[in-house]
């Protein structure tokens, strides 16, 4: 497995950051995850990574959080009822991108099942541990361990973005640096 996050081979996957699901999260933890998800989006834009957003049963869980939508030009979410976000449309969008920076919720359900399916499909999931969450801290901890066991490279948003950069200097570095502040 290649642990180097490569901007030419990577995509960002934002899993189910939806209004009603967010309302069920612990406020302090949610604020951190939303902040790091927005940083991942801004960094992905600066690096030219495709950004894929999923919504789990939006009729019941509501739309993607407005702050997330506002950061993505031409926003369009992939709706799903499967827990794994690796549905056919997402798989198609990842065809030329074997590395996937994973963010979203919940760590022990949709995030874990997505990471497992990405690994099973021969892709490399990079789990942004600072940008995933579960309602319950125990479930979150178990979810992180399950993701590691399923083959995820454990990282953070900032670590992955700077790994993709590889060096300081230039406008992309400045944009990524601003994104993670």
Buried (B, 14 or more C-beta within 10 A) or exposed (E): EEEEBBBEBBBBBBBBBBEEBBEEBBEEBBEBBBBBBBBBBBBBBBBEBBBBBBBBBBEEBBBBBEBBBEBBEEEEBBEBEBBBBBBEBBBEBBEEBBBBBBBBBBBBBBBBBBBBBBBEEEBBBBBBBBBBBBBBEEBBEBBBBBBBEBBBBBBBBBBBBBBBBEEEEEEBBEBBBEBBE
